[in-house]
Each structure stands twice: as C-alpha cells, then as structure tokens.
C-alpha cells in the first residue's frame, strides 16, 4: 500500500464511553418496554402488543378502515406479517378485509364493532401500564426532550 493509500484509509469511528452507555441503555429500553407492555396486554386482554396497536391504528381511521399496505407502515411491520395477524384478528371477529372500492387492487382492513369494543376494554389497563412504566418515570422536561430527540432521529431515518 502506498503512502497516499495509507493516508486515505479511514479509521473506524467508535462510540465514546458516555455514548456507549446511552446507546446500551436505550437499546435495553427498546427491547424491554414492549415486552413488558405485551405481557400486560396478553394477560388482561389476550392481545399482543402489535395486535393492540393495529386495532388502535384502525380505530383512528375514517370509518375505521385503511389499506393493508398503509396499516403495515403504521404498525412498522411487513405486509405479509400483518396479513397473518389480521387473519388471526378476523377469526376473533375484530377485523375483516374488503376490496378497496376506490382501487380494486388494494385490500382494506376494517375494524368491527366487536374489535372496537375489545380495544375500548383493553385500553384503560394498557394506558395505566404505559403511565406506570414509562410516562410516570419521566419529568415533563424529559418527555419534551424525548419527543424532540425521537423526532430528530426519525427524520434522519426517514430521510435515508
């Protein structure tokens, strides 16, 4: 390797000790919080964390319906995984699928009255757990900072 090539070799960047501590703590939170919330939802309402959020996203849509592809984006899951999950929710009577009347190439997921009722029953205990494990552990300043940090990091990720 020539001197010029050696001078162009870029050394890998490493996290500082403080950065590594923050990163590892954040990763533990990202792994453990959903698991704790999932356990509560499974016990109290026989829903997984992701099923709850799929139902919640559906409940927020006009006429409680949305294209499956859009719902997959909202739920941060692959369309094939969402399709299997919606199939399980259909068997429970919480959701059904229909062809999108605006474009027959798309399928809509629709929240049923039974699904809305189950979500409404599940929500108070879930929100109480979120408040207990997360929101209640942070000050209002912490929450504002976390929102700012999340928005900044997500904007960078979305810009990729």
C-alpha positions as CSV (number, residue, x, y, z in Angstrom):
1,X,0.0,0.0,0.0
2,X,1.4,3.4,-1.0
3,X,1.8,6.3,1.4
4,X,-1.1,8.0,-0.3
5,X,-3.4,5.0,0.0
6,X,-2.4,4.6,3.7
7,X,-3.3,8.3,4.3
8,X,-6.7,7.8,2.7
9,X,-7.6,4.8,4.9
10,X,-10.3,5.9,7.2
11,X,-10.2,4.6,10.7
12,X,-13.5,3.3,12.1
13,X,-15.4,5.6,14.3
14,X,-16.2,4.3,17.8
15,X,-18.7,5.4,20.5
16,X,-17.3,7.3,23.5
17,X,-17.8,5.7,26.9
18,X,-20.7,8.0,27.5
19,X,-22.3,7.4,24.1
20,X,-22.0,3.7,24.5
21,X,-23.7,3.8,27.9
22,X,-26.6,5.9,26.5
23,X,-26.8,3.6,23.5
24,X,-26.9,0.4,25.5
25,X,-29.4,1.9,28.0
26,X,-31.7,3.0,25.1
27,X,-31.4,-0.5,23.5
28,X,-32.4,-2.2,26.7
29,X,-35.4,0.1,26.9
30,X,-36.4,-0.5,23.3
31,X,-36.3,-4.3,24.0
32,X,-37.8,-4.5,27.5
33,X,-40.6,-1.9,27.4
34,X,-42.5,-3.6,24.5
35,X,-42.1,-6.9,26.2
36,X,-43.5,-5.6,29.5
37,X,-46.4,-4.0,27.7
38,X,-47.0,-7.1,25.7
39,X,-47.2,-9.2,28.9
40,X,-49.8,-6.9,30.4
41,X,-51.9,-6.9,27.2
42,X,-51.7,-10.7,26.8
43,X,-52.7,-11.2,30.4
44,X,-55.5,-8.6,30.6
45,X,-57.0,-8.7,27.1
46,X,-55.4,-11.6,25.1
47,X,-53.9,-9.2,22.6
48,X,-50.2,-8.9,21.7
49,X,-48.5,-5.5,21.7
50,X,-48.6,-5.3,17.9
51,X,-52.2,-6.5,17.7
52,X,-53.3,-3.8,20.1
53,X,-51.5,-1.2,18.0
54,X,-53.1,-2.5,14.8
55,X,-56.5,-2.2,16.4
56,X,-55.7,1.3,17.8
57,X,-54.5,2.5,14.3
58,X,-57.7,1.1,12.7
59,X,-59.8,2.9,15.4
60,X,-58.3,6.2,14.4
61,X,-59.0,5.9,10.7
62,X,-62.1,7.4,9.0
63,X,-64.8,4.7,9.0
64,X,-62.3,2.5,10.9
65,X,-60.8,1.3,7.6
66,X,-57.4,1.6,5.9
67,X,-55.4,-0.1,3.2
68,X,-53.4,-3.0,4.4
69,X,-50.2,-1.5,3.0
70,X,-50.7,1.7,4.9
71,X,-51.6,-0.2,8.1
72,X,-48.3,-2.2,7.7
73,X,-46.4,1.1,7.6
74,X,-48.2,2.5,10.6
75,X,-47.6,-0.7,12.6
76,X,-44.0,-0.9,11.4
77,X,-44.4,-4.4,10.1
78,X,-44.1,-6.3,6.8
79,X,-47.3,-6.7,4.8
80,X,-47.1,-10.5,4.9
81,X,-46.7,-10.5,8.7
82,X,-49.6,-8.0,9.0
83,X,-51.7,-10.2,6.7
84,X,-51.3,-13.2,9.1
85,X,-52.0,-11.1,12.1
86,X,-55.2,-9.7,10.5
87,X,-56.2,-13.2,9.7
88,X,-56.0,-14.1,13.4
89,X,-57.9,-10.9,14.3
90,X,-60.6,-11.8,11.7
91,X,-61.1,-15.2,13.4
92,X,-61.8,-13.4,16.6
93,X,-64.3,-11.1,14.9
94,X,-62.3,-7.9,15.5
95,X,-61.4,-7.1,11.9
96,X,-62.5,-8.0,8.4
97,X,-61.0,-7.4,5.0
98,X,-62.7,-6.0,1.9
99,X,-61.6,-4.8,-1.5
100,X,-60.9,-1.1,-1.7
101,X,-63.8,0.4,-3.7
102,X,-61.6,3.2,-4.9
103,X,-59.0,0.8,-6.3
104,X,-59.7,-2.9,-6.6
105,X,-56.0,-3.7,-6.5
106,X,-55.9,-2.9,-2.8
107,X,-57.4,-4.5,0.3
108,X,-58.8,-2.6,3.2
109,X,-58.7,-3.8,6.8
110,X,-61.8,-2.8,8.7
111,X,-62.3,-2.7,12.5
112,X,-65.5,-4.3,13.5
113,X,-67.8,-3.1,16.4
114,X,-66.6,-6.1,18.4
115,X,-62.9,-5.1,17.7
116,X,-63.7,-1.5,18.8
117,X,-65.3,-2.8,21.9
118,X,-62.4,-5.1,22.7
119,X,-59.9,-2.3,22.2
120,X,-62.0,0.1,24.4
121,X,-62.0,-2.6,27.1
122,X,-58.2,-3.2,26.8
123,X,-57.2,0.5,26.6
124,X,-57.5,1.6,30.2
125,X,-55.3,-1.1,31.6
126,X,-52.8,-0.6,28.8
127,X,-52.6,3.1,29.2
128,X,-52.2,2.7,33.0
129,X,-49.2,0.4,32.4
130,X,-47.7,2.9,29.9
131,X,-48.1,5.6,32.5
132,X,-46.7,3.4,35.2
133,X,-43.7,2.1,33.4
134,X,-42.8,5.0,31.1
135,X,-44.6,8.3,31.3
136,X,-44.7,8.4,35.1
137,X,-40.9,7.8,35.3
138,X,-40.1,10.9,33.3
139,X,-40.5,14.6,34.1
140,X,-42.3,16.9,31.7
141,X,-38.9,18.2,30.6
142,X,-37.7,14.7,30.0
143,X,-40.8,14.0,27.9
144,X,-40.4,17.1,25.8
145,X,-36.7,16.3,25.3
146,X,-37.6,12.7,24.3
147,X,-40.1,13.9,21.8
148,X,-37.6,16.2,20.3
149,X,-34.9,13.5,20.2
150,X,-37.3,11.0,18.7
151,X,-38.5,13.4,16.0
152,X,-34.9,14.3,15.1
153,X,-33.7,10.7,14.9
154,X,-36.8,9.5,13.0
155,X,-36.4,12.4,10.5
156,X,-32.9,11.2,9.8
157,X,-34.0,7.6,9.4
158,X,-36.9,8.6,7.2
159,X,-34.5,10.6,5.0
160,X,-32.5,7.5,4.2
